[in-house]
Amino acid sequence: MSSPHHISVPTLTTDRLGRHNPPAKADLADRLFRYLMYAASGISVAILLMMGWIITGQALPAIKQFGLGFLVSQEWNVPELKFGALPMIYGTIGSGLISLLFAIPIGLAVAIVTSENLLPRWLRSTIAFTIELLAAIPSVIFGLWGFYTFIPLILPVQQFLYTKFGTTIPLFSTEPSGSGLLTAGMLLGIMILPTLAAVSREVLLVVPGYLRTGSMALGATRWETIFRVVLPKAFSGIVGGVMLALGRALGETMAVTMVIGNSENISPSVFSPAYSIPAILANTFAEAQEDVHIGALTYLVLILFVITLVVNVGAIALVKLVERGAK
């Protein structure tokens, strides 16, 4: 006779080999969760393919007229309906790489000092909060700040570099006016800094503590432990943060439009005005009337779409290559 406080417990069944099987309800929940994950993954892939299909369809007039020559042509003449993407590709990739050049060292430094107990807790929290607060600022505010404050701030430095090295180094061969590829890249570096620093910090925090203590127990200094043990262990996660940051840099529109100069020319100098794909879309898409013009702008969207995919696939391949070499 069972007591009134009797609690039924799901029993485990065994197979012919004596192995315990989980209760049927738990097995059903596991299978349901697995199917939901499959469905979510499938929906993500379907959305990606649908976006590519729609963009390609809208770009067909330009694809048929210009073909792959659109990628290497430098001409952008709206009255004559002659278009080429190379200046915009150059400006997009150039500003993105410059932004990483500035953001990666600063972002990693912030991540290290806020995760490795190098500073008092209150100071670490303050630095982390301040950097992450930048992510909440709208890009148009960054653009206005860049135009009215950042350009006057860095213009004397650009003038100095032009005066001292303009005749010998092509990167500084154009007299700076403030707006240009370097200015856009540096402003993007500030904008992507919160993403890179926050992701890198979280990755460093999950590195097992026994790796640090074991390394220092063997005689390594704190900095040797950080650079030889912690950072290599967190490499894949840091690369993920870099790719997220680069994705924002490649797609940024308003801030870049205000400071890049908006010129369809290619120059070896980083002080020269340039154009990015998002910037030319923001400036001219609403005014486009001819099918070829609209198709050319959509062709640029397709190129940016492909560049983003290539960057992410390349990052995954790099992480796998490094992990394979570490084994």
C-alpha positions, -999 to 999 in steps of 0.1 A, spaced: 0 0 0 16 32 -11 20 61 13 3 94 5 38 110 0 49 85 -25 66 102 -55 69 84 -88 103 84 -104 107 77 -141 124 43 -144 153 36 -167 150 7 -192 178 -14 -203 186 -28 -237 199 -63 -245 235 -52 -237 225 -40 -202 228 -3 -211 204 22 -195 181 41 -218 168 75 -208 131 80 -201 108 83 -231 99 119 -223 135 130 -221 143 113 -253 113 130 -270 124 164 -257 160 158 -270 147 148 -304 123 178 -305 151 202 -296 174 187 -323 147 190 -349 141 227 -339 178 234 -343 178 217 -377 148 238 -387 164 271 -375 196 263 -394 176 254 -425 157 287 -423 189 307 -420 204 290 -451 171 295 -469 170 333 -461 207 336 -472 200 319 -505 168 339 -510 186 372 -505 213 362 -530 187 351 -555 167 384 -552 197 406 -554 211 387 -584 177 391 -602 176 428 -596 212 432 -608 207 412 -640 204 443 -664 239 454 -653 253 419 -652 242 413 -688 255 446 -700 289 448 -682 296 412 -671 327 406 -650 343 437 -665 322 457 -640 346 445 -613 377 460 -628 362 491 -645 369 525 -629 344 545 -649 312 557 -632 294 580 -657 256 583 -650 247 604 -681 263 579 -704 252 549 -684 287 535 -680 295 520 -647 324 502 -630 327 490 -594 365 491 -588 366 525 -570 339 514 -547 354 480 -540 387 497 -533 371 522 -509 351 495 -491 380 471 -486 405 498 -479 385 515 -452 377 482 -436 413 471 -435 424 505 -421 397 502 -394 411 467 -384 446 481 -383 435 506 -356 409 486 -338 426 452 -333 456 464 -312 433 487 -291 405 462 -288 429 434 -277 446 457 -252 412 466 -237 402 429 -236 434 419 -219 435 445 -192 398 440 -184 401 402 -182 435 393 -168 433 411 -133 459 436 -144 439 465 -129 416 470 -99 381 456 -104 364 490 -103 387 503 -130 383 472 -152 345 475 -149 347 512 -158 368 507 -189 347 478 -201 315 497 -196 328 528 -213 340 509 -244 308 489 -247 288 522 -244 302 533 -277 282 505 -294 250 523 -284 258 555 -303 241 558 -337 263 559 -367 250 593 -378 263 608 -346 297 592 -352 296 608 -387 288 643 -373 315 639 -346 339 628 -372 332 657 -395 332 685 -369 357 671 -344 377 642 -356 388 657 -389 402 689 -374 419 667 -348 438 645 -372 443 670 -400 476 685 -385 490 649 -383 481 643 -419 497 676 -429 529 666 -411 530 632 -428 524 648 -462 551 674 -457 577 650 -444 570 619 -465 547 629 -493 575 629 -519 589 595 -509 559 574 -497 529 571 -521 505 565 -492 510 601 -482 515 617 -516 482 637 -517 478 669 -498 452 661 -472 419 680 -469 406 661 -439 381 639 -456 395 607 -472 401 570 -470 423 572 -439 398 593 -420 370 570 -428 391 539 -418 401 555 -385 365 565 -377 353 530 -385 380 517 -362 365 536 -333 330 524 -343 339 487 -344 361 488 -312 333 479 -288 324 448 -308 359 436 -311 368 444 -274 337 429 -259 339 396 -279 376 392 -272 371 399 -235 344 372 -232 366 347 -250 396 355 -227 374 351 -196 364 315 -206 400 303 -210 405 278 -182 422 292 -152 444 261 -147 462 271 -180 473 304 -164 483 289 -131 501 260 -147 521 283 -170 532 305 -142 540 275 -120 564 264 -147 582 298 -144 565 319 -170 558 355 -163 522 369 -165 528 385 -198 545 354 -212 514 334 -201 491 359 -218 509 359 -251 520 323 -253 492 305 -236 460 326 -232 459 343 -266 467 312 -286 440 293 -267 415 321 -274 426 326 -311 395 312 -327 371 333 -306 392 364 -312 390 358 -350 353 355 -347 352 389 -330 374 404 -357 351 391 -384 320 405 -366 337 439 -364 348 437 -400 313 429 -410 301 461 -395 329 481 -410 322 468 -445 285 476 -442 287 510 -424 269 537 -443 262 571 -428 294 578 -408 316 567 -438 295 588 -462 302 619 -442 340 616 -440 353 595 -469 350 623 -495 327 605 -520 350 604 -551 349 577 -578 387 578 -582 414 554 -571 446 569 -555 475 552 -538 473 579 -511 452 573 -481 446 610 -478 426 611 -511 388 611 -511 373 577 -519 339 560 -522 325 529 -505 297 507 -517 273 516 -488 281 553 -493 273 554 -530 241 534 -524 230 560 -498 238 589 -520 225 578 -554 200 549 -551 170 571 -546 178 592 -577 185 562 -600 159 560 -629 173 539 -657 172 501 -653 209 498 -660 217 524 -633 196 506 -607 211 473 -619 246 487 -614 239 498 -579 223 464 -571 253 448 -587 274 466 -561 251 452 -534 258 417 -547 295 423 -547 294 435 -511 273 404 -503 300 381 -518 328 400 -501 312 394 -467 307 357 -474 343 353 -486 356 371 -456 337 348 -432 345 316 -451 382 327 -451 381 333 -413 366 299 -407 393 283 -429 420 302 -410 407 291 -376 406 254 -387 441 257 -402 455 271 -370 437 245 -348 449 217 -371 485 230 -367 482 232 -329 473 195 -326 
